Amino acid sequence: MKTLLVPLDFSATSGNLLQTATSLAQSLGARLVVLHVLQPIVPTVDQMMIPDMAQISAMQKAAKEDAHAQLAHACEKVAAKGVAIEPEILDGPAATVILERARLLPADLVVMGSHGHTALYDLLLGSTSHAVLKKAPCPVVIVPSKK
């Protein structure tokens, strides 16, 4: 194995996921491609105030800057352990972007987290990890959240 694709959403479970992916990469002599997918900002009506395009653009810019900072911090930790790591930030629907990136790399393995939602939650709202698991062009390892 050469390339592990690791989608990160910067949730509370991301640290455990990155530790697991780093251990796998060390064991396999692989590199990590750490991917954060920026979701489109959908304006909502809140107390009769609708954000204009300038506000939406500013929010998107801030989200991207925050993602760059968090990825840089994560990459420093992993690189200190001697693992090759590449950060990537892409825009779009998470599952679609992850699947496309896995195909294009090509990834030998996708290592991603599970938030531990109930089956009903996943049925009603969907699950990124479930969608990737069903359609991935390579094996997928789902790292459960620690409870």
C-alpha positions in Angstrom: 0.0 0.0 0.0 1.2 3.4 -0.9 -1.5 6.0 -0.3 -4.1 6.3 2.5 -6.8 8.8 2.0 -8.0 10.3 5.3 -11.0 12.6 5.2 -11.1 14.8 8.3 -14.0 17.0 9.4 -12.3 18.4 12.5 -14.9 17.0 14.8 -14.0 15.7 18.3 -13.3 12.2 16.8 -10.8 13.5 14.2 -7.8 13.2 16.6 -8.4 9.5 17.2 -8.9 9.0 13.5 -5.7 10.7 12.6 -3.8 8.6 15.2 -5.2 5.4 13.8 -4.4 6.5 10.2 -0.8 7.5 11.2 -0.3 4.1 12.9 -1.5 2.3 9.7 0.7 4.4 7.5 3.8 3.7 9.7 3.0 -0.1 9.6 2.5 -0.1 5.9 5.1 2.4 4.8 2.4 4.5 3.2 1.8 8.2 2.9 -1.3 10.0 4.1 -3.4 12.3 2.0 -5.5 14.2 4.5 -8.6 15.7 2.9 -11.0 18.3 4.3 -14.1 18.9 2.3 -15.6 22.4 2.6 -19.4 22.2 2.4 -21.2 24.9 0.5 -22.7 27.6 2.7 -26.4 27.6 2.4 -28.0 30.9 3.4 -30.9 30.6 5.9 -33.4 33.1 7.0 -32.6 34.0 10.6 -34.7 36.7 12.3 -35.5 38.2 9.0 -31.9 38.8 8.0 -30.7 37.1 4.8 -26.9 37.2 4.3 -25.9 38.8 1.0 -23.2 37.4 -1.3 -20.4 39.5 0.3 -21.3 37.9 3.7 -21.5 34.4 2.2 -18.1 35.0 0.5 -16.6 36.2 3.8 -17.9 33.1 5.6 -16.5 30.8 3.0 -13.1 32.5 3.1 -13.0 32.3 6.9 -14.0 28.6 6.7 -11.2 27.9 4.2 -8.6 29.8 6.3 -9.6 27.8 9.4 -9.4 24.5 7.5 -5.9 25.4 6.3 -4.8 26.2 9.9 -6.3 23.0 11.3 -4.8 20.9 8.5 -1.3 22.5 9.0 -1.5 21.7 12.7 -2.5 18.1 12.0 0.2 17.6 9.4 2.9 18.9 11.8 2.0 16.2 14.3 2.0 13.4 11.8 5.2 14.5 10.0 6.9 14.6 13.4 6.3 10.8 13.6 8.1 10.3 10.3 5.0 9.8 8.1 4.7 11.5 4.7 1.6 13.6 4.7 -0.1 15.8 2.2 -3.0 18.2 3.1 -5.9 18.9 0.6 -8.9 21.1 0.8 -11.7 20.7 -1.7 -15.2 22.0 -2.1 -18.4 20.1 -2.6 -20.6 17.4 -1.2 -18.4 15.3 1.1 -19.1 11.8 -0.1 -18.9 12.7 -3.7 -15.6 14.6 -3.3 -14.1 11.8 -1.2 -15.0 9.1 -3.7 -13.7 11.2 -6.6 -10.4 11.9 -4.8 -10.0 8.2 -3.9 -10.3 7.3 -7.6 -8.0 10.0 -8.9 -5.1 9.5 -6.4 -5.6 6.4 -6.7 -6.0 5.6 -3.0 -5.1 2.1 -1.8 -7.2 2.6 1.3 -9.7 5.2 2.7 -9.5 5.6 6.5 -12.4 7.6 7.8 -14.4 8.1 11.0 -17.8 7.2 12.1 -19.8 9.5 14.4 -21.7 6.6 15.8 -25.2 7.9 14.9 -28.1 5.5 15.2 -29.3 3.5 12.2 -32.4 5.7 12.2 -30.3 8.9 11.9 -28.4 7.4 9.0 -31.6 6.2 7.3 -33.2 9.7 7.6 -30.2 12.0 7.0 -27.6 9.7 5.4 -24.1 9.1 6.3 -20.9 10.2 4.5 -19.0 7.1 5.7 -21.8 4.8 4.6 -21.9 6.4 1.1 -18.2 6.1 0.8 -18.2 2.5 2.0 -20.8 1.5 -0.6 -19.1 3.1 -3.6 -15.4 3.3 -2.9 -12.9 2.1 -5.5 -10.7 0.6 -2.7 -11.1 -0.8 0.8 -12.4 1.5 3.5 -11.6 1.3 7.2 -14.2 3.0 9.4 -12.7 4.1 12.7 -15.5 4.3 15.4 -15.7 7.2 17.7 -14.5 6.6 21.2 -17.3 6.9 23.7 
